[in-house]
Amino acid sequence: MDSLVHKAVENEKFLENAKTFSIICPSRKRPESLKRLLDSIRNTANNLNTVEVLVYLDDDDDVTNPSDFSSYNFVKFYRGARVWMSLAQNFLYSKSTGSILMACADDFVFRTENWDSLVLQTFLSKKDKFWLIYGNDLGKHAGKISTHFFLHRDWPTTLGYWVNPGRNSLWDLWVYEIATDLNRVYYLKDLILEHLNFRQSTSTEVIVDETTIEITDSHTSFRPRETYKLLERERRIDVIMISDAIGVSAPLKSKYFLSAALCRLASSKIDELSLKRIKTLTNFELIKLAISRVITLRFWS
């Protein structure tokens, strides 16, 4: 393990006092669940000195007191206005120092010994850093979707954000879809990071509390899947940006066949910014653009 850490340090441009792992975890009025999570991280990590956990607390959270967590010296607490979960995630990302980032929640429990060694070794075994790596959450979607995930910092650095911002954003599905399109998903079945969520787990350790009820009600009210469908082009842009960073062609889909063909035929005649825009246009959108250009030219001739 020491040689792996040494190799990682050699290959990364770390910030001063940077860690290898940053676990990003907003929490709201769940001090017992949060302690359960932190205990599991401390008890199972091979090298806790390489791990930092960043926790966001709302101003009106009067039951979670950072002073009660003084024994967890690997945790950084931040308190601020109550914001969307996705905004809290992105705020904590901006404060993180690790080269490997994890999206987490306070209802997770780390079960696998030396999880940090396993994840680091998996990243180091890849030819590049653009991979989504996730473990077994023991839920009904285990192995089918990453309700949590590890990404190398190069991923959000390329896109300019950590998770898709929005009210009740389905950011776990968002990142998983992009990684799947790029064929960059790696599932570690033996890495047990149990998600004790009432919708995913049948464990007796699941806690249904005020925060759980609020989250459920907001999903019913705001219907995030409708918003998710409307943002398909945004995900296409992410796929193209990551593809460019890797140095491969964006995956060809029938919906984008004409734009891909045009880019290949006219790549030497179109500037890079315009090429990226064309790559995100569906066949229908590209035809509409072409027709509008013809009409405009005739109008001014």
C-alpha positions as CSV (number, residue, x, y, z in Angstrom):
1,M,0.0,0.0,0.0
2,D,2.8,2.4,0.8
3,S,4.2,2.1,-2.7
4,L,0.7,2.8,-4.1
5,V,0.4,6.0,-2.1
6,H,3.9,7.0,-3.0
7,K,3.1,6.5,-6.7
8,A,-0.1,8.5,-6.3
9,V,1.8,11.4,-4.7
10,E,4.4,11.4,-7.5
11,N,1.7,11.5,-10.2
12,E,-0.6,14.1,-8.7
13,K,-0.3,17.8,-8.2
14,F,-1.4,18.0,-4.6
15,L,-2.4,21.1,-2.8
16,E,-0.5,21.9,0.4
17,N,-1.6,19.4,3.1
18,A,-3.8,17.7,0.5
19,K,-5.3,14.3,1.1
20,T,-5.8,11.3,-1.2
21,F,-9.5,11.0,-0.4
22,S,-12.2,13.6,0.1
23,I,-15.5,12.3,1.2
24,I,-18.2,14.9,0.6
25,C,-21.2,14.6,2.8
26,P,-23.9,17.1,3.5
27,S,-25.9,16.3,6.7
28,R,-29.1,17.6,8.3
29,K,-30.3,16.9,11.8
30,R,-28.8,13.4,11.9
31,P,-26.0,13.4,14.4
32,E,-26.4,9.7,15.3
33,S,-26.3,8.7,11.6
34,L,-23.4,10.9,11.0
35,K,-21.4,9.4,13.9
36,R,-22.3,5.9,12.6
37,L,-20.8,6.9,9.2
38,L,-17.7,8.5,10.7
39,D,-17.1,5.5,13.0
40,S,-17.3,3.2,10.0
41,I,-14.8,5.2,8.0
42,R,-12.4,5.4,10.9
43,N,-12.6,1.7,11.7
44,T,-12.2,0.4,8.2
45,A,-9.7,2.8,6.5
46,N,-6.2,1.4,6.0
47,N,-4.6,4.9,6.3
48,L,-6.9,7.4,7.9
49,N,-4.3,10.1,7.5
50,T,-5.0,10.2,3.7
51,V,-8.7,10.7,4.3
52,E,-10.8,13.9,4.9
53,V,-14.5,14.1,5.3
54,L,-16.3,17.3,4.6
55,V,-19.7,17.9,6.2
56,Y,-22.1,20.7,5.4
57,L,-24.6,21.7,8.2
58,D,-27.6,24.0,7.7
59,D,-27.8,27.1,9.9
60,D,-31.1,25.9,11.4
61,D,-29.7,22.4,12.3
62,D,-29.8,22.8,16.1
63,V,-29.2,19.1,16.9
64,T,-25.9,18.6,15.2
65,N,-23.1,20.2,17.1
66,P,-19.5,20.0,15.6
67,S,-18.1,20.2,19.1
68,D,-19.6,16.8,19.8
69,F,-17.4,15.4,17.0
70,S,-14.0,16.6,18.3
71,S,-12.6,13.1,18.4
72,Y,-13.0,12.8,14.6
73,N,-10.0,14.9,13.6
74,F,-10.3,13.9,9.9
75,V,-13.6,15.8,9.6
76,K,-14.1,19.4,8.5
77,F,-17.5,21.0,9.3
78,Y,-19.0,23.9,7.4
79,R,-22.2,25.6,8.4
80,G,-24.3,27.9,6.1
81,A,-27.7,28.7,4.7
82,R,-30.0,25.9,4.0
83,V,-29.5,25.2,0.3
84,W,-30.2,22.4,-2.2
85,M,-28.3,19.2,-1.6
86,S,-26.5,19.6,-4.9
87,L,-25.3,23.1,-3.9
88,A,-24.0,21.8,-0.6
89,Q,-22.2,19.1,-2.5
90,N,-20.6,21.6,-4.8
91,F,-19.6,23.9,-1.9
92,L,-17.9,21.1,-0.1
93,Y,-16.1,20.1,-3.3
94,S,-14.7,23.6,-3.5
95,K,-13.2,23.1,-0.1
96,S,-11.8,19.6,-0.7
97,T,-8.2,18.8,-1.3
98,G,-8.2,15.1,-2.2
99,S,-7.4,13.7,-5.6
100,I,-10.1,11.1,-5.3
101,L,-13.5,12.4,-4.4
102,M,-16.5,10.5,-3.1
103,A,-20.2,11.5,-3.1
104,C,-21.6,10.3,0.2
105,A,-24.6,10.7,2.5
106,D,-24.9,10.4,6.2
107,D,-26.9,7.2,5.9
108,F,-24.0,5.2,4.5
109,V,-21.9,2.7,6.5
110,F,-18.4,1.6,5.3
111,R,-18.3,-2.2,5.8
112,T,-15.1,-3.3,3.9
113,E,-11.8,-3.2,5.6
114,N,-9.1,-1.2,3.7
115,W,-11.6,0.3,1.4
116,D,-9.2,3.2,0.7
117,S,-6.5,0.8,-0.5
118,L,-8.9,-1.0,-2.8
119,V,-10.3,2.1,-4.4
120,L,-6.8,3.7,-4.8
121,Q,-5.4,0.5,-6.4
122,T,-8.3,0.4,-8.8
123,F,-7.7,3.9,-10.0
124,L,-3.9,3.3,-10.4
125,S,-4.6,0.2,-12.5
126,K,-6.4,2.3,-15.1
127,K,-4.7,3.9,-18.1
128,D,-6.3,7.3,-17.3
129,K,-8.2,8.9,-14.5
130,F,-11.6,9.3,-16.0
131,W,-13.5,6.5,-14.4
132,L,-16.5,6.2,-12.1
133,I,-15.8,3.6,-9.5
134,Y,-18.4,2.4,-7.0
135,G,-19.1,-0.3,-4.6
136,N,-21.9,-2.5,-3.4
137,D,-24.5,-0.6,-1.4
138,L,-26.5,-3.7,-0.6
139,G,-29.6,-1.9,-1.9
140,K,-32.1,-2.9,-4.5
141,H,-30.1,-1.1,-7.2
142,A,-26.8,-2.6,-6.2
143,G,-24.5,-3.1,-9.2
144,K,-27.1,-1.3,-11.4
145,I,-26.6,2.3,-10.6
146,S,-24.1,4.2,-8.4
147,T,-26.0,5.7,-5.5
148,H,-22.5,6.8,-4.4
149,F,-19.3,7.0,-6.5
150,F,-15.6,7.8,-6.5
151,L,-14.2,10.1,-9.2
152,H,-10.7,11.5,-9.8
153,R,-10.6,15.2,-9.4
154,D,-9.8,15.6,-13.1
155,W,-13.4,14.7,-13.8
156,P,-15.1,17.7,-12.1
157,T,-12.1,19.9,-13.0
158,T,-12.9,19.2,-16.7
159,L,-16.6,19.9,-16.4
160,G,-16.3,22.9,-14.0
161,Y,-18.5,21.4,-11.3
162,W,-18.8,18.4,-9.0
163,V,-22.5,17.4,-9.3
164,N,-25.3,18.8,-11.5
165,P,-26.9,21.6,-9.5
166,G,-30.6,21.8,-9.1
167,R,-33.6,21.3,-6.8
168,N,-33.7,17.5,-5.9
169,S,-31.1,17.0,-8.6
170,L,-30.7,13.3,-9.6
171,W,-26.9,13.8,-9.7
172,D,-26.1,10.2,-8.9
173,L,-28.0,9.1,-12.0
174,W,-26.5,12.0,-14.0
175,V,-22.9,11.0,-13.3
176,Y,-23.7,7.3,-13.8
177,E,-25.3,7.9,-17.2
178,I,-22.4,10.0,-18.5
179,A,-19.8,7.4,-17.3
180,T,-21.9,4.6,-18.9
181,D,-22.1,6.4,-22.2
182,L,-18.3,6.7,-22.1
183,N,-17.9,3.0,-21.0
184,R,-16.1,4.3,-17.9
185,V,-17.9,2.5,-15.1
186,Y,-16.2,0.1,-12.8
187,Y,-18.2,-1.8,-10.2
188,L,-16.4,-3.2,-7.1
189,K,-18.8,-5.9,-5.9
190,D,-16.7,-6.7,-2.9
191,L,-16.5,-3.1,-1.7
192,I,-19.4,-2.9,0.7
193,L,-20.6,0.6,1.4
194,E,-24.0,0.0,2.7
195,H,-26.7,2.6,2.0
196,L,-29.2,2.5,4.9
197,N,-31.9,4.4,3.0
198,F,-35.5,3.5,3.6
199,R,-36.2,3.3,-0.2
200,Q,-33.1,1.1,-1.0
201,S,-32.5,-1.0,2.1
202,T,-34.4,-3.6,4.2
203,S,-32.0,-3.4,7.0
204,T,-33.2,-2.9,10.6
205,E,-30.6,-0.2,10.9
206,V,-32.5,2.1,8.6
207,I,-33.6,5.3,10.4
208,V,-36.7,7.2,9.2
209,D,-36.6,10.7,10.6
210,E,-37.7,14.3,9.9
211,T,-35.1,14.7,7.2
212,T,-36.2,11.5,5.5
213,I,-39.8,12.7,5.4
214,E,-38.9,16.1,4.1
215,I,-36.8,14.6,1.3
216,T,-39.6,12.2,0.3
217,D,-42.2,15.1,0.2
218,S,-39.9,17.3,-1.9
219,H,-39.4,14.6,-4.5
220,T,-43.1,14.2,-4.7
221,S,-43.7,17.9,-5.1
222,F,-40.9,18.8,-7.5
223,R,-40.7,15.6,-9.6
224,P,-37.0,15.8,-10.4
225,R,-37.2,13.1,-13.1
226,E,-39.1,15.6,-15.3
227,T,-36.3,18.1,-15.0
228,Y,-33.8,15.4,-15.6
229,K,-35.3,14.5,-19.0
230,L,-35.3,18.1,-20.0
231,L,-31.5,18.4,-19.4
232,E,-30.5,15.6,-21.9
233,R,-28.4,18.1,-23.9
234,E,-26.5,19.2,-20.8
235,R,-25.5,15.5,-20.3
236,R,-24.4,15.2,-23.9
237,I,-22.2,18.3,-23.4
238,D,-20.6,16.6,-20.4
239,V,-19.9,13.4,-22.4
240,I,-18.2,15.4,-25.2
241,M,-16.1,17.4,-22.7
242,I,-14.9,14.2,-21.0
243,S,-14.3,12.5,-24.3
244,D,-12.1,15.4,-25.4
245,A,-10.2,15.2,-22.2
246,I,-9.6,11.5,-22.6
247,G,-8.7,12.0,-26.3
248,V,-11.4,9.7,-27.8
249,S,-14.4,10.3,-30.0
250,A,-17.7,10.9,-28.3
251,P,-19.9,7.8,-28.4
252,L,-22.0,7.7,-31.6
253,K,-25.7,7.6,-31.0
254,S,-28.4,7.5,-33.7
255,K,-29.9,10.6,-32.3
256,Y,-26.6,12.5,-33.0
257,F,-25.6,10.7,-36.2
258,L,-25.8,13.7,-38.5
259,S,-23.8,16.0,-36.2
260,A,-21.1,13.4,-35.8
261,A,-20.9,12.9,-39.6
262,L,-20.7,16.7,-40.2
263,C,-17.9,17.1,-37.6
264,R,-15.9,14.3,-39.2
265,L,-16.4,15.7,-42.8
266,A,-15.8,19.4,-42.0
267,S,-13.6,19.3,-38.9
268,S,-10.7,21.1,-40.6
269,K,-13.1,23.9,-41.7
270,I,-14.9,24.6,-38.5
271,D,-13.4,26.2,-35.4
272,E,-13.1,24.1,-32.2
273,L,-15.9,25.9,-30.3
274,S,-18.4,25.5,-33.1
275,L,-17.4,21.8,-33.5
276,K,-18.2,21.2,-29.8
277,R,-21.6,22.9,-30.2
278,I,-22.4,20.9,-33.3
279,K,-21.5,17.6,-31.5
280,T,-24.3,18.4,-29.0
281,L,-27.0,18.9,-31.6
282,T,-29.5,16.1,-32.4
283,N,-30.3,15.3,-36.0
284,F,-33.5,17.3,-35.8
285,E,-31.8,20.3,-34.2
286,L,-29.0,20.2,-36.8
287,I,-31.6,20.2,-39.7
288,K,-33.4,23.1,-38.1
289,L,-30.1,25.0,-37.8
290,A,-29.3,24.3,-41.5
291,I,-32.7,25.5,-42.6
292,S,-32.5,28.7,-40.6
293,R,-29.1,29.5,-42.1
294,V,-30.4,29.1,-45.6
295,I,-33.4,31.3,-44.9
296,T,-31.2,33.9,-43.3
297,L,-28.8,34.0,-46.3
298,R,-31.7,34.4,-48.7
299,F,-33.2,37.1,-46.7
300,W,-30.1,39.2,-46.8
301,S,-29.1,38.5,-50.4
